[in-house]
Amino acid sequence: MADVPKLSITLLGAGQEVGRSCCVLQYRGRTIVCDAGVHPAYSGIASLPFIDELDWSTVDVLLITHFHLDHAAALTYIMEKTNFRDGKGKVYMTHPTKALHKFMMQDFVRMSSSSADTLFTPLEMSMSLASIIPVSAHQVITPCPGVTFTPYHAGHVLGACMYLIDIAGLKILYTGDYSREEDRHLVKAEVPPIHPDVLIVESTYGVQSHEPREDKETRFTNLVHSIIRRGGHVLLPTFALGRAQELLLILDEYWAKHPDLHNVPIYYASSLARKCMAVFQTYIHTMNANVRTRFAKRDNPFVFKHITNVPGTRGWERKIAEGPPCVVLASPGFMQTGPSRELLELWAPDSRNGLIVTGYSIEGTMARDILTEPEEIPTVKGNTIPRKLSVDYISFSAHVDYSQNSEFMELVKPQHIVLVHGEATGMGRLKAAMQDRYKSREEEIKIHTPRNLETLELTFRSERVAKAIGTLAAKPPQPNDIISGLLVSKDYSYTLLDPRDLRDFAGLTTCVVTQRQKVALGVGWDLVRWHLEGMFGQVEEGMDKDGILTMRVMGAVDIKLMQEHELTLEWDSSASNDMIADSTLALITGVDKSPASVKLTTNSHAHTHAPKHAHPHADVEDPVVRIQRLAWFLEEHFDSVELHMPEEKADSEELEEEREPSLLVQIYEAEAVINLRTMTVTSTSALLRKRVEAVLDMAVSTVSSLSEAFTAGVSLHTEDVAHAGDSGKEKASSPPPSLPPIAEHAVEDSKEVEENVDSKEADIKAKSQGAADTTRGDEGDVESPELGGEDNEGNDEDEGDDDEDDAILQVHG
């Protein structure tokens, strides 16, 4: 079962930009949203993703990768100020992310409440937090039918994860921000064990490469030390959580190794970070082995010996700025507002001071603008001040560089790569570099770089697989076996079941609709059977469980003689059974109009109206006649067909195949042998073998009757009468058309026929030609071979019975 659905990917943010990450996935009627952040360079409504482009009531799942504002700060607005609540959408994030997200949003509301660009109130923020469902790494979650997702560690910050999303069998890996380098407290990003169809990955650093961790730590501590030696202050703008903890670990260790620095204070200017430190200590088990080992030895790495929190009094920034040399880690990292911006404006005019930017800076922020080392910088109030402090950039950003990102893409091996969370220039360079890499290896991986609101549609051709369970799975199928059952579709998965297993495995129940049709009978019972045998082949006759005379047609339709002139057709309704019942009913109602039938008269008489001869199209029990008919059909296609029978005294070493009755087909010098027991064809010529097999299939289906080629139910004689309360007839699979195997006595019968033919003319063509000549009527219609020869002589003996019978025999014959 082939299926060609489309995956739609629409970026409401982070499309060829860094900030306000929001990715919408739509597939098979499901809508998944990954991340909901704000843009740090803007404020108020302008900072939000393009939320008006989506009907949020249709969202099934909203996944947050980590607590950073550019990935999670718009969540409350979406949940409380859109129609998200009108739908059945659920919000998920990891346990550490939810704990830290609470503090981050409280600080975000506090900082924005003083301006006119407030997005939501503290009450709305609290209401949204209550609806968030926390999950653990590697936990498989099924938020709605047909959708599952699994979080994997992403490095970057505490609690950050990437999501492997499965929508109706289509696998999508959304990385969010991730890092493949293990630092002092976090593990590196995992590679999921399953190769996704689509990888949506960050491209923050494009084709840039980070310097080794040991080298940049050494350069960082040396630079801090040099600024302290010249009597200056060191400003490290960082976000309250994430890289700040990494820098604190580095500085605390460096200070411990340098006693001359013990009198130089390190200030951590973030009340938010103090609150969140308890969260870091709670989720030690999610960090790397180094932190876990120290914690197991009762050495808590987050109890810093040389770090001091800034005093909570107003104006502390000026007091520190006018004091002795020190190091201050202040938020926010982009220096748009807050303590980091105030300290920058106080320290910028002094050349002894130094600024070290340690993370990625978004375009349009002070952190990005100051890297160009301008002569002057604007203040928050709109004035300009000279910039004389030194500016350095050492990236401790927990984002992948080119080498880490490209390695991860090659390990994941997706069909499609979608680049997000990167500036257009860097993203374009990364795309070109990766395309060159894949092209050199002759790998066809498609790379996409959609812009915001540009819907990317990806087409996937996949095979839908149905699992056979229950009774159908009790016996392992063999090659070429036909398995039939009910196909149950649930949550985009397919299961093949026996109808009797529906209640146990699917929670469903079945019912059988039994149909009955009464028919007025104007002819004899035997004449009805004679016509049915001509149409369907063998018809079973016996008594049903109530002792009523019954005929069963093709194991599906029962014809019951309820009264002398009344028949009842009874069958279990199904597509095939209804078709058989319709043809049976049409045949019975037309019996009295057939020239071969004699209507019952109202006057009683001694003779019977039962036909004395089998219908010419009824099943033939004589295997010789069956072989003869098969040979006739083959002769019309191949001209030369010979019957070969095994010798009575065959050599014991002779091959088993050579002791089987067979038909030999010859075309020029090529030969093909048809085994009459197994109905298989062998030939040295593959072309001839295929042609003979095709003709043999047509011959078998032509010679066989409907009842031999197809059976819709069970035999009347094998039906268990004990199940009086059951529906009666079980449905069975239809076997492929095949000639019934030759009985053992058929070999002897065939030998007798062969002996009667002259040894020089002992081919089946001569026999079949003679038989055909005796069975063709004046109009060229083929008549039943049973009515030729000796049978005709028997007919003459019955001529004196009745003239009416003569008419019947003439029509039948």
Disulfide bonds with the S-S distance in Angstrom:
none
